[in-house]
Amino acid sequence: MRLSMSFCQQTHHHQNTLDVPTGRLKMDIVTPRWQKPKVVIVMGATGTGKSKLSLDLATQCPAEIINSDKMQLYKGLDITTNKITEEEMSGIPHHLLGVVNPNVDFTAKDFCNMASQAIGSISTRGLLPIVVGGSNSYIEALVDDPDYRFRSKYDCCFLWVDVPMHALQEFLLKRVDQMVKKGMIEEVRNIFDPRADYSKGIRKSIGVPEFDKYLKAEAFSDERNCARLLQQAISEVKHNNCKLARRQLEKIHRLKYVKGWNIHRIDATEVFRKRGKKADDAWKKLVARPSIDIVRQFLYSANTAAKVPATAGTTKDYFAECLVS
């Protein structure tokens, strides 16, 4: 899910906001033909800014983005599932976003098949695939497949945008209020079916089953009771978003500290403690630039023939040498 507060608004000029010269990395330099193709995977709890970071990275080198959020895979409910808008995409192609029939069950196996095809297509065209989303079970199924095919075929760089729950919770609560103002209730009402199965398809999304009682009652209940049920539903949505964030953090901790994945933790706590321009500046300094440095080192890792130039003392210097206008 994407951040929706002021410091996370997207522009069409990411290079300038990060003080990086205009242009993008030459991918034939980044990934020599005799090396395994490289994939960047951006992880984190809901609301931490994964989509924003993926765009920051994708505007610095030729890349395309693959969604791994299981609810955003479905068509519809763009507000409720917090899909990135076309304007926010800034011209960067996004795959597996709003492409699945909302009434069918989409499995981790289905995701692996579609994501593998997208990654293969992007890599074949000489671009960097960036996988981003909060469904860590899908990412785990993709990367740690039973036959070890994915890791034998691709080199992976894992970035984890981390915000502790005590700092993230306030943002998540406000985000639900913003979604309600944008029309989430009307969106859910449009697909409401009193006989619906909330264990299947897009109706599993947080923000759909919580409004069931309210939508069933609004046609015949009095105004006071409807208002009570509405506030109760909104509170449940907020509570369930926080529960989701905790589960996502637990899964990332398991992948990093139990399974031993080499996940780079990017601490975005200070970003959430600030507002306005100070938050924007904190994002650039504490999240975007360190992440660009990590990806830079990954693309020019020591085990490839194309290494980071010795004169590249800063991100700006480095990209100045490797960028093409």
C-alpha positions in Angstrom: 0.0 0.0 0.0 1.1 3.5 -0.6 1.5 6.4 1.7 -1.1 9.1 1.3 0.1 12.0 3.4 1.9 15.0 2.1 5.5 13.7 2.2 4.5 10.8 0.0 2.8 12.7 -2.9 4.4 11.6 -6.2 5.7 14.1 -8.8 6.9 13.6 -12.3 10.4 14.8 -11.5 11.9 12.3 -9.0 15.4 12.9 -10.3 15.3 16.5 -9.2 13.7 15.9 -5.8 16.5 13.5 -5.0 19.2 15.8 -6.3 20.2 13.2 -8.9 21.2 14.3 -12.4 18.5 13.9 -15.1 18.8 10.5 -16.8 18.8 6.8 -16.0 21.3 4.0 -15.5 22.5 2.1 -18.5 21.3 -1.4 -17.8 23.8 -3.0 -20.1 26.4 -1.6 -17.7 24.4 -2.6 -14.6 23.8 -6.2 -15.6 26.3 -7.7 -18.0 24.8 -10.4 -20.3 26.8 -13.2 -18.7 25.4 -12.4 -15.2 22.1 -13.5 -13.7 19.3 -11.0 -14.1 18.6 -8.9 -11.0 15.4 -8.3 -9.2 14.7 -5.7 -6.4 11.9 -6.6 -3.9 10.5 -3.8 -1.7 8.8 -5.1 1.4 7.1 -3.5 4.5 3.9 -3.2 6.4 0.9 -1.5 5.0 1.2 2.3 4.9 5.0 2.5 5.2 5.7 3.9 1.7 6.6 0.8 -0.4 5.0 2.2 -3.5 6.7 5.5 -3.1 10.1 3.9 -2.7 9.6 1.7 -5.7 8.9 4.8 -7.8 11.9 6.6 -6.4 14.0 3.6 -7.5 12.3 3.2 -10.9 12.9 6.8 -11.8 16.7 6.3 -11.3 17.2 3.4 -13.7 15.2 1.7 -16.5 12.7 -0.4 -14.4 9.1 -1.6 -14.3 7.1 -2.4 -11.2 5.3 -5.6 -10.3 2.5 -5.5 -7.7 2.6 -8.2 -5.0 -0.3 -7.0 -2.9 -2.9 -9.8 -3.1 -5.9 -7.5 -2.9 -4.6 -4.9 -5.4 -4.3 -7.7 -7.9 -8.1 -7.7 -8.3 -10.1 -5.3 -10.5 -12.1 -2.7 -8.7 -12.3 -1.2 -5.2 -9.4 1.1 -6.0 -9.9 3.3 -2.9 -10.6 0.4 -0.5 -7.5 -1.5 -1.6 -5.5 1.7 -1.8 -4.3 1.2 -5.4 -1.8 3.7 -6.7 -3.4 6.0 -9.2 -2.3 6.4 -12.9 -1.1 9.9 -12.1 1.0 8.7 -9.2 2.7 6.1 -11.4 4.6 8.9 -13.1 4.7 7.0 -16.4 6.4 3.9 -14.9 4.7 0.7 -16.1 3.0 -1.4 -13.4 2.2 -5.1 -13.7 -0.3 -7.3 -11.9 -2.3 -4.3 -10.7 -6.1 -4.6 -11.1 -6.0 -7.5 -13.5 -7.8 -10.4 -11.8 -11.6 -11.1 -11.8 -12.8 -9.8 -8.4 -15.1 -12.8 -7.9 -12.4 -15.6 -8.2 -9.9 -16.9 -5.7 -6.3 -16.1 -6.7 -3.7 -18.3 -5.1 0.0 -17.9 -4.3 0.7 -20.3 -7.2 -1.3 -18.1 -9.6 0.8 -15.1 -8.4 4.1 -17.0 -8.9 3.1 -17.9 -12.4 2.1 -14.4 -13.4 4.9 -12.7 -11.5 7.5 -15.0 -13.1 6.2 -14.2 -16.6 6.3 -10.4 -15.8 9.8 -10.6 -14.4 11.1 -12.6 -17.3 9.6 -10.2 -19.8 11.0 -7.1 -18.0 14.5 -8.7 -17.7 14.5 -9.8 -21.3 13.9 -6.2 -22.4 17.0 -5.1 -20.4 15.0 -3.5 -17.6 15.1 -3.9 -13.8 12.0 -5.7 -12.3 10.9 -4.1 -9.0 8.5 -6.3 -7.0 6.5 -4.3 -4.4 3.7 -5.2 -2.0 2.7 -6.2 1.5 1.7 -9.8 0.7 4.9 -11.5 2.1 3.4 -15.0 1.7 3.3 -14.4 -2.1 6.8 -13.0 -2.1 8.0 -16.0 -0.1 6.3 -18.4 -2.4 7.9 -16.7 -5.4 11.4 -16.5 -4.1 11.6 -19.8 -2.1 9.9 -22.1 -4.6 10.3 -25.8 -3.9 12.7 -26.4 -6.8 14.8 -23.4 -6.0 14.3 -22.2 -9.6 13.8 -18.5 -8.9 17.0 -18.0 -6.8 19.0 -20.1 -9.3 17.8 -17.8 -12.1 17.8 -14.4 -10.4 19.9 -12.4 -8.0 17.6 -10.6 -5.5 17.9 -7.4 -3.4 15.4 -7.1 -0.6 14.5 -3.7 0.9 12.4 -3.4 4.0 10.8 -0.1 4.8 10.4 -0.4 8.5 8.2 1.8 10.7 7.5 0.5 14.3 3.8 0.1 15.1 3.8 2.8 17.7 4.8 5.3 14.9 2.8 3.7 12.2 -0.6 3.3 13.9 -1.5 7.0 13.9 -0.9 7.2 10.2 -3.0 4.1 9.5 -6.0 5.5 11.5 -5.9 8.8 9.6 -5.5 7.0 6.3 -8.8 5.1 6.9 -10.5 8.5 7.5 -9.1 9.8 4.3 -10.3 6.7 2.4 -13.8 7.3 3.7 -13.7 10.9 2.5 -12.6 9.8 -0.9 -15.6 7.5 -1.3 -14.7 4.1 0.2 -18.2 3.4 1.5 -19.8 4.2 -1.8 -17.3 2.0 -3.5 -18.1 -0.9 -1.2 -21.9 -0.3 -1.5 -21.6 -0.7 -5.2 -20.5 -4.3 -4.9 -22.6 -5.1 -1.8 -24.5 -8.3 -1.9 -26.3 -9.5 1.3 -25.6 -13.1 0.4 -21.9 -12.4 -0.5 -19.1 -14.8 0.5 -16.5 -12.7 2.3 -13.9 -15.5 2.2 -13.6 -15.3 -1.6 -12.1 -12.8 -4.1 -11.9 -9.1 -3.6 -14.5 -9.3 -0.8 -11.8 -10.5 1.5 -10.3 -7.0 1.4 -10.2 -5.1 4.7 -12.9 -2.5 4.3 -15.5 -4.8 2.8 -16.8 -7.3 5.4 -16.7 -4.7 8.1 -19.5 -2.7 6.4 -21.8 -5.7 6.1 -24.0 -4.9 9.1 -24.2 -1.2 8.2 -25.2 -1.8 4.5 -27.8 -4.4 5.5 -29.4 -2.1 8.0 -29.3 1.3 6.2 -32.4 0.5 4.1 -34.7 -0.1 7.0 -33.0 1.1 10.2 -33.3 4.5 11.8 -30.7 7.2 11.3 -29.3 7.0 14.7 -28.7 3.2 14.5 -27.2 3.6 11.0 -24.8 6.2 12.3 -23.8 3.9 15.1 -23.2 0.9 12.8 -21.2 3.1 10.4 -18.8 4.3 13.1 -18.5 0.8 14.4 -17.6 -0.4 10.8 -15.0 2.4 10.4 -13.5 1.5 13.8 -13.2 -2.2 12.7 -11.5 -1.2 9.5 -8.9 0.8 11.5 -8.4 -2.0 13.9 -8.0 -4.6 11.2 -5.5 -2.4 9.3 -3.4 -2.3 12.4 -3.7 -6.1 12.8 -2.6 -6.5 9.2 0.5 -4.3 9.8 1.5 -6.4 12.8 1.1 -9.7 10.9 3.2 -8.3 8.0 5.9 -7.2 10.4 6.0 -10.6 12.0 6.3 -12.3 8.6 9.2 -10.1 7.6 10.9 -10.7 10.9 10.5 -14.5 10.3 12.0 -14.2 6.8 14.9 -12.1 8.0 15.8 -13.6 11.3 14.5 -17.2 11.0 14.9 -18.1 7.3 17.9 -15.9 7.0 16.9 -13.7 4.1 19.4 -10.9 3.4 16.9 -8.1 3.9 18.1 -4.5 4.1 16.2 -2.7 6.8 15.4 1.0 6.0 14.2 2.8 9.1 11.5 5.3 8.2 10.4 6.1 11.7 11.5 9.8 11.6 9.5 10.4 8.5 6.3 9.5 10.3 7.2 11.9 13.2 7.4 14.9 10.9 5.0 16.8 8.7 5.1 18.7 5.4 8.5 19.6 3.9 10.4 18.2 7.0 8.8 14.9 6.3 9.7 15.1 2.6 13.3 15.9 3.5 13.4 13.1 6.0 12.1 10.6 3.3 14.8 11.7 0.8 17.6 11.5 3.4 16.6 8.5 5.4 14.8 6.3 2.9 15.2 7.2 -0.7 19.0 7.9 -0.8 20.1 4.9 1.4 17.9 2.6 -0.7 19.4 4.0 -3.9 22.8 3.3 -2.5 21.9 -0.3 -1.6 20.5 -0.9 -5.1 23.5 0.7 -6.7 25.8 -1.6 -4.8 23.6 -4.6 -5.7 23.6 -3.7 -9.4 27.4 -3.2 -9.3 28.1 -6.0 -6.8 31.6 -7.2 -6.3 30.8 -10.6 -7.8 30.1 -9.1 -11.2 32.5 -7.7 -13.7 30.8 -4.3 -13.6 31.7 -2.8 -10.2 31.0 0.5 -8.6 33.4 3.1 -9.9 36.1 3.8 -7.3 35.5 7.6 -7.7 31.9 7.3 -6.8 32.0 8.9 -3.3 28.3 9.9 -3.2 25.1 8.8 -4.7 25.1 12.0 -6.8 28.7 11.4 -8.0 27.9 7.8 -8.8 24.9 8.4 -10.8 26.6 11.3 -12.6 29.1 8.8 -14.0 26.6 6.1 -14.9 23.7 8.1 -16.1 22.8 8.8 -19.7 20.9 11.9 -20.7 
